[in-house]
Amino acid sequence: MKFMNKIVAAVLAGVMAVSGFNGKAYAMPVDTIDEYWGKPVIVYGGGLSDVDLENTYNLFNVGNRDNVNEMRVYGQDLDRYLNFVGGDTSSLISSVMVKKTSSNGVQVNILTPQNITKITQQQYANAAITAGVYNCEIEVASITRVTGESALTGVYKAFEANGETLDLERTAVAQEELETTNQIALENEGNGGFDSTTLDAAMAEIKKELAEAKKENGSVDDQTIINIVTNVINNYNLGSILSQENVNRIISLMSKYVDTSAIDSKEVLEQLKKLSKSLHIDVDAIVRDAQESGLWADIVRFFTNLWNSVVNR
């Protein structure tokens, strides 16, 4: 039985890693005032009709609409934060709710994963930290299928609406980071041994090591960037999986990253540490929760029957 328990735990850990599980799969009720901003902020996509707006509002599970501030994101916001010249308001469908917290890092929950077709929770969090977002809960939702690439625009707008000034050079690099990591993940989808959570953890580690190198040496040259990216990729067992083109794109992105104020920010470093910690799945906690809920016996029984059906063929 101990052997079977280990097998089940390993399988569960793999499932959690691939799925990007973070313990939340639904919208948390919003029934209290945000002590930091006064109220949480919902930023709707500017392309939503009145009916769409109402349906989107329901996705966020807000019990009392007076307990949130609401605004919309427009094409000019894409121009401002993402450097998308001529951004189209009508294409903006995804929406976000942002709640400021005290010290929990950046936590992202995609409420409608079936409709956010490209970007993962961890990719949002990593890019948001680069942009200067800190200590907040972000919920992302869309009533229809969208890529989700512009959702962070709403997060940035929510921060600035509450007096938090963002560096627009960093928001532009953050968007490139989002697109780069997502594209690399898509190119390696189905590639044995690859999962996007490992890549996300590697990206956070790369940024941490670059910050430490800058602090120690006063600057970061091209060779240092190459060495750090290569070493981290290898340490995360991605060296034999990612193509050289993939690695070169990460190096190019990090060359831009080190030229932003993010590299010197103690706050960014702290947020990256918290993100890295959240990306390491606690298998024992998963097993413990299943045992306490009474589901563990059923899970083990299922895998035992599956195992027996294979070996007895």
C-alpha positions as CSV (number, residue, x, y, z in Angstrom):
1,M,0.0,0.0,0.0
2,K,2.9,2.4,0.8
3,F,4.2,1.8,-2.7
4,M,0.8,2.6,-4.2
5,N,0.5,5.7,-2.1
6,K,3.8,7.0,-3.5
7,I,2.6,6.3,-7.0
8,V,-0.6,8.2,-6.4
9,A,1.2,11.1,-4.8
10,A,3.6,11.3,-7.8
11,V,0.7,11.3,-10.3
12,L,-1.2,13.9,-8.4
13,A,1.9,16.1,-8.2
14,G,2.4,15.8,-12.0
15,V,-1.3,16.7,-12.6
16,M,-1.0,19.7,-10.3
17,A,2.2,20.9,-12.0
18,V,0.9,20.6,-15.5
19,S,-2.5,22.2,-14.7
20,G,-0.9,25.1,-12.7
21,F,-3.1,24.3,-9.7
22,N,-2.9,27.0,-7.0
23,G,-5.6,26.0,-4.7
24,K,-8.3,28.2,-6.2
25,A,-10.7,27.2,-8.9
26,Y,-13.6,29.6,-8.4
27,A,-14.3,33.3,-7.6
28,M,-14.1,34.2,-4.0
29,P,-17.2,36.1,-2.7
30,V,-16.5,39.8,-2.4
31,D,-18.3,41.0,0.6
32,T,-15.7,43.1,2.5
33,I,-14.1,46.4,1.9
34,D,-10.4,46.4,0.7
35,E,-8.4,47.9,3.6
36,Y,-5.7,49.1,1.3
37,W,-7.5,50.6,-1.7
38,G,-10.9,51.1,0.0
39,K,-12.5,48.8,-2.5
40,P,-11.3,46.1,-4.9
41,V,-11.3,47.2,-8.6
42,I,-13.0,45.4,-11.5
43,V,-11.7,46.5,-14.9
44,Y,-13.9,45.4,-17.7
45,G,-12.9,44.9,-21.3
46,G,-14.0,48.0,-23.4
47,G,-15.5,45.8,-26.1
48,L,-18.3,44.4,-23.8
49,S,-21.9,45.3,-24.5
50,D,-24.3,46.1,-21.6
51,V,-25.5,42.5,-21.6
52,D,-21.9,41.2,-21.7
53,L,-21.0,43.5,-18.9
54,E,-23.7,42.1,-16.6
55,N,-22.7,38.5,-17.4
56,T,-19.0,39.3,-16.8
57,Y,-19.9,41.0,-13.5
58,N,-21.6,37.7,-12.3
59,L,-18.4,35.8,-13.0
60,F,-16.6,37.7,-10.2
61,N,-19.2,36.7,-7.6
62,V,-19.6,40.2,-6.2
63,G,-22.4,40.1,-3.6
64,N,-22.8,43.8,-3.3
65,R,-21.8,46.0,-6.3
66,D,-21.2,48.9,-3.9
67,N,-18.2,47.1,-2.5
68,V,-16.2,47.4,-5.7
69,N,-15.0,50.2,-8.0
70,E,-15.5,49.6,-11.7
71,M,-13.9,51.0,-14.8
72,R,-13.2,49.9,-18.4
73,V,-10.0,49.4,-20.4
74,Y,-9.8,51.0,-23.8
75,G,-7.6,50.9,-26.9
76,Q,-5.6,53.9,-25.7
77,D,-4.8,51.9,-22.5
78,L,-3.1,49.3,-24.7
79,D,-1.1,52.1,-26.3
80,R,-0.1,53.4,-22.9
81,Y,0.8,50.3,-21.0
82,L,1.7,47.7,-23.7
83,N,3.0,49.9,-26.5
84,F,0.3,48.6,-28.9
85,V,-0.1,51.5,-31.3
86,G,-3.7,51.8,-32.5
87,G,-5.2,49.4,-29.9
88,D,-8.7,48.3,-30.8
89,T,-11.2,48.8,-28.0
90,S,-13.8,46.5,-29.6
91,S,-11.4,43.5,-29.2
92,L,-11.0,43.9,-25.5
93,I,-13.2,41.3,-23.8
94,S,-11.2,39.8,-20.9
95,S,-11.7,41.5,-17.6
96,V,-9.9,41.5,-14.2
97,M,-10.7,42.1,-10.6
98,V,-7.8,43.3,-8.5
99,K,-7.6,43.3,-4.7
100,K,-4.6,44.8,-2.8
101,T,-3.2,42.7,0.0
102,S,-0.5,43.2,2.6
103,S,2.3,40.6,1.9
104,N,1.1,37.6,-0.1
105,G,2.9,38.4,-3.3
106,V,1.1,38.4,-6.7
107,Q,-1.6,35.7,-6.8
108,V,-3.6,35.0,-10.0
109,N,-6.7,33.0,-10.5
110,I,-8.2,32.5,-13.9
111,L,-11.9,32.1,-13.3
112,T,-12.7,30.9,-16.9
113,P,-9.8,28.8,-18.0
114,Q,-11.8,27.5,-20.9
115,N,-12.0,31.0,-22.3
116,I,-8.5,32.2,-21.7
117,T,-6.8,30.2,-24.4
118,K,-3.1,31.2,-24.2
119,I,-1.9,32.7,-20.9
120,T,-1.5,30.8,-17.7
121,Q,-1.8,32.0,-14.1
122,Q,1.9,31.9,-13.5
123,Q,2.7,33.7,-16.8
124,Y,0.4,36.5,-15.7
125,A,2.1,36.7,-12.3
126,N,5.6,36.7,-13.6
127,A,4.9,39.5,-16.1
128,A,2.9,41.5,-13.5
129,I,5.9,41.5,-11.1
130,T,8.2,42.7,-13.9
131,A,5.8,45.6,-14.5
132,G,5.9,46.6,-10.8
133,V,2.7,45.0,-9.6
134,Y,3.0,43.7,-6.0
135,N,1.0,42.1,-3.2
136,C,-2.4,41.6,-4.8
137,E,-5.0,39.1,-5.8
138,I,-5.9,39.1,-9.5
139,E,-8.9,37.3,-10.9
140,V,-9.2,37.0,-14.7
141,A,-12.4,36.2,-16.5
142,S,-13.9,36.3,-20.0
143,I,-17.4,35.4,-21.2
144,T,-16.0,34.3,-24.6
145,R,-12.8,32.7,-25.9
146,V,-9.9,35.1,-26.0
147,T,-6.1,34.8,-25.9
148,G,-5.9,36.8,-22.7
149,E,-2.8,38.7,-23.7
150,S,-4.2,42.1,-22.9
151,A,-5.7,41.3,-19.5
152,L,-2.8,42.8,-17.6
153,T,-3.7,46.2,-19.0
154,G,-6.7,46.2,-16.6
155,V,-4.4,45.3,-13.7
156,Y,-2.1,48.3,-14.5
157,K,-5.0,50.6,-14.8
158,A,-6.4,49.5,-11.5
159,F,-3.0,50.2,-9.8
160,E,-2.7,53.6,-11.3
161,A,-6.3,54.5,-10.4
162,N,-5.2,53.9,-6.8
163,G,-2.2,56.1,-6.9
164,E,0.4,53.5,-7.8
165,T,2.7,54.9,-10.5
166,L,4.0,52.3,-13.0
167,D,7.1,52.5,-15.2
168,L,5.8,52.3,-18.7
169,E,9.1,50.9,-20.0
170,R,8.6,48.0,-17.6
171,T,5.0,47.3,-18.6
172,A,6.2,47.1,-22.2
173,V,8.9,44.6,-21.3
174,A,6.5,42.7,-19.1
175,Q,4.2,42.3,-22.1
176,E,7.0,41.0,-24.2
177,E,7.9,38.6,-21.4
178,L,4.3,37.4,-21.3
179,E,4.2,36.8,-25.1
180,T,7.7,35.2,-25.1
181,T,7.1,32.6,-22.3
182,N,3.7,31.8,-23.7
183,Q,5.0,31.2,-27.2
184,I,7.9,29.0,-25.9
185,A,5.3,27.0,-23.9
186,L,3.1,26.6,-26.9
187,E,6.0,25.5,-29.1
188,N,6.9,22.8,-26.6
189,E,3.4,21.6,-25.8
190,G,3.4,17.8,-26.0
191,N,7.1,17.7,-25.9
192,G,8.1,15.0,-23.4
193,G,9.4,16.3,-20.1
194,F,8.1,19.8,-20.6
195,D,5.6,21.6,-18.5
196,S,4.9,25.4,-18.4
197,T,5.1,25.6,-14.6
198,T,8.8,24.6,-14.7
199,L,9.5,27.2,-17.4
200,D,7.7,29.8,-15.2
201,A,9.7,28.9,-12.2
202,A,12.9,29.1,-14.3
203,M,12.0,32.6,-15.5
204,A,11.5,33.8,-11.9
205,E,14.8,32.3,-11.0
206,I,16.6,33.9,-13.9
207,K,15.3,37.3,-12.9
208,K,16.3,36.7,-9.3
209,E,19.9,35.7,-10.2
210,L,20.2,38.7,-12.6
211,A,19.2,41.0,-9.7
212,E,21.7,39.4,-7.4
213,A,24.5,39.7,-10.1
214,K,23.6,43.4,-10.5
215,K,23.8,44.0,-6.8
216,E,27.1,42.2,-6.5
217,N,28.9,43.6,-9.5
218,G,27.1,46.9,-10.2
219,S,26.2,45.9,-13.7
220,V,25.2,42.9,-15.8
221,D,27.0,42.4,-19.1
222,D,25.9,40.2,-22.0
223,Q,28.0,37.2,-21.0
224,T,26.6,37.2,-17.5
225,I,23.0,37.2,-19.0
226,I,23.9,34.2,-21.2
227,N,25.6,32.3,-18.4
228,I,22.7,32.8,-16.0
229,V,20.0,31.9,-18.5
230,T,21.9,28.8,-19.6
231,N,22.7,27.6,-16.1
232,V,19.1,28.1,-14.8
233,I,17.6,26.4,-17.9
234,N,19.9,23.4,-17.3
235,N,19.3,23.4,-13.5
236,Y,15.5,23.1,-14.2
237,N,16.2,20.2,-16.6
238,L,15.0,22.3,-19.6
239,G,18.4,22.3,-21.4
240,S,17.6,19.2,-23.4
241,I,14.0,20.2,-24.1
242,L,14.1,23.9,-25.2
243,S,15.5,24.7,-28.6
244,Q,18.5,27.0,-29.0
245,E,16.1,29.5,-30.5
246,N,13.9,29.3,-27.4
247,V,16.9,30.0,-25.2
248,N,18.1,32.8,-27.4
249,R,14.7,34.5,-27.1
250,I,14.9,34.3,-23.3
251,I,18.4,35.8,-23.5
252,S,17.2,38.6,-25.7
253,L,14.2,39.3,-23.4
254,M,16.5,39.4,-20.3
255,S,18.8,41.8,-22.1
256,K,15.9,44.2,-22.2
257,Y,14.9,43.4,-18.6
258,V,18.2,44.3,-17.1
259,D,17.9,47.8,-18.7
260,T,14.7,48.5,-16.7
261,S,14.4,49.6,-13.1
262,A,13.0,46.2,-12.3
263,I,16.5,44.8,-12.0
264,D,17.3,47.1,-9.0
265,S,13.9,46.8,-7.2
266,K,14.0,45.2,-3.8
267,E,10.2,44.8,-4.1
268,V,10.5,42.9,-7.4
269,L,13.1,40.5,-5.8
270,E,10.8,39.9,-2.8
271,Q,7.8,39.3,-5.1
272,L,9.8,36.8,-7.2
273,K,10.8,34.9,-4.1
274,K,7.2,34.5,-3.1
275,L,6.2,33.5,-6.7
276,S,9.0,30.9,-6.8
277,K,7.8,29.5,-3.5
278,S,4.3,29.2,-4.8
279,L,5.4,27.3,-7.9
280,H,6.9,24.5,-5.8
281,I,4.1,22.1,-5.2
282,D,3.9,20.6,-1.7
283,V,3.0,16.9,-2.4
284,D,2.7,16.1,1.3
285,A,0.1,18.8,1.6
286,I,-1.9,17.5,-1.4
287,V,-1.9,14.0,0.1
288,R,-2.8,15.3,3.6
289,D,-5.7,17.3,2.3
290,A,-7.1,14.3,0.4
291,Q,-6.7,12.1,3.5
292,E,-8.5,14.6,5.7
293,S,-11.3,15.0,3.2
294,G,-11.8,11.2,3.0
295,L,-11.0,11.1,-0.7
296,W,-7.6,9.5,-0.4
297,A,-9.0,5.9,0.0
298,D,-11.1,6.4,-3.1
299,I,-8.2,7.8,-5.1
300,V,-5.9,4.9,-4.0
301,R,-8.6,2.4,-4.8
302,F,-9.0,3.8,-8.3
303,F,-5.3,3.7,-9.1
304,T,-5.0,0.2,-7.5
305,N,-7.7,-1.1,-9.8
306,L,-6.2,0.6,-12.8
307,W,-2.8,-0.9,-11.9
308,N,-4.3,-4.4,-11.5
309,S,-6.1,-4.2,-14.8
310,V,-2.8,-3.5,-16.5
311,V,-0.6,-6.1,-14.9
312,N,-3.3,-8.8,-15.2
313,R,-3.7,-8.5,-18.9
